[in-house]
Amino acid sequence: MEKTPCNAHAFEQEKDSVVEQVVNSFNERSRVGIEKYGTTLDRDDLSLVQWLTHLQEELMDATLYIQKLRNELGQNTNGVVIAKEAWDKAEKITHDGFVYVKYTDLTQL
């Protein structure tokens, strides 16, 4: 959206809730980091290689988190992925003519 005098006010009022969540998360992470490490990212005591090592370690952690979340998704033999949270809340899930029920629900068939 181009910012012109007629829509400038509307542009400034429009908020993206997802962006706001991310910005708030960054601010909170910064606050926690300053409390924990007593410094900001403006520090100049690390070399470029040390910064790259930190980044690599963070990305390795991110890969582990991705794998953990993938493991949390229940994938049935039809290749349909059902989020664990959805499965926990559902009494049954129907897909492609099949009805999937929790084991504890089998007596209710």
C-alpha positions in Angstrom: 0.0 0.0 0.0 1.5 3.3 -1.1 1.6 5.9 1.7 -0.3 9.0 0.3 -1.9 11.8 2.3 -5.4 10.3 1.9 -4.4 6.8 3.3 -1.4 7.7 5.4 -3.4 7.7 8.6 -5.0 4.3 7.8 -1.6 2.9 7.0 -0.2 3.9 10.4 -3.3 2.5 12.2 -3.1 -0.9 10.4 -1.4 -3.5 12.6 -0.2 -7.0 11.8 -0.8 -9.1 14.9 1.8 -11.7 13.8 4.5 -9.0 13.4 3.5 -7.6 16.7 3.9 -11.0 18.4 7.4 -11.5 16.8 8.5 -8.0 17.8 7.2 -8.6 21.4 9.1 -11.9 21.5 12.3 -10.2 20.3 12.0 -7.6 23.0 11.3 -10.2 25.7 14.2 -12.3 24.4 16.5 -9.3 24.5 15.4 -8.5 28.1 16.0 -12.0 29.3 19.4 -12.1 27.5 20.5 -8.9 29.1 19.5 -10.2 32.5 21.2 -13.6 31.9 24.4 -12.5 30.3 24.7 -8.9 31.4 25.3 -7.6 27.9 23.6 -6.9 24.6 24.4 -8.0 21.0 26.3 -4.7 20.7 29.2 -6.3 22.5 32.5 -6.3 20.8 34.4 -9.0 22.7 33.7 -11.8 20.2 35.4 -12.4 16.9 33.5 -13.1 13.6 34.4 -16.8 14.0 33.0 -16.8 17.5 29.7 -15.2 16.3 29.5 -17.8 13.5 30.0 -20.5 16.1 27.2 -19.1 18.2 24.9 -19.0 15.1 25.8 -22.5 14.1 25.0 -23.8 17.6 21.7 -22.0 17.6 20.8 -23.4 14.2 21.7 -26.9 15.4 19.4 -26.4 18.4 16.7 -25.2 15.9 17.1 -28.4 13.9 16.7 -30.5 17.1 13.5 -28.6 17.9 12.2 -29.2 14.4 12.8 -32.9 14.8 11.2 -33.0 18.2 8.0 -31.3 16.8 8.0 -33.7 13.8 8.1 -36.6 16.3 5.2 -35.1 18.1 3.0 -35.2 15.0 1.3 -38.6 14.7 1.7 -39.9 11.2 -0.6 -42.8 10.4 0.0 -45.4 7.6 -2.0 -43.4 5.1 0.5 -40.5 5.4 -2.0 -38.2 7.0 -0.5 -36.1 9.7 -2.6 -35.3 12.7 -1.3 -32.9 15.3 -1.1 -34.5 18.7 -3.2 -31.6 20.2 -6.0 -32.2 17.7 -5.9 -35.9 18.4 -6.0 -35.4 22.1 -9.1 -33.1 21.8 -11.0 -35.2 19.3 -13.2 -38.1 20.0 -12.6 -39.4 16.5 -11.1 -38.2 13.3 -12.5 -39.2 9.9 -10.3 -39.1 6.7 -10.8 -40.7 3.3 -13.7 -42.9 4.5 -11.7 -44.2 7.6 -12.7 -43.4 11.1 -9.8 -43.2 13.6 -10.7 -43.5 17.3 -8.7 -43.5 20.4 -8.1 -46.9 21.9 -10.0 -45.9 25.1 -13.0 -45.0 22.8 -13.4 -48.4 21.2 -16.0 -49.5 23.7 -18.2 -46.7 22.5 -18.5 -48.0 18.9 
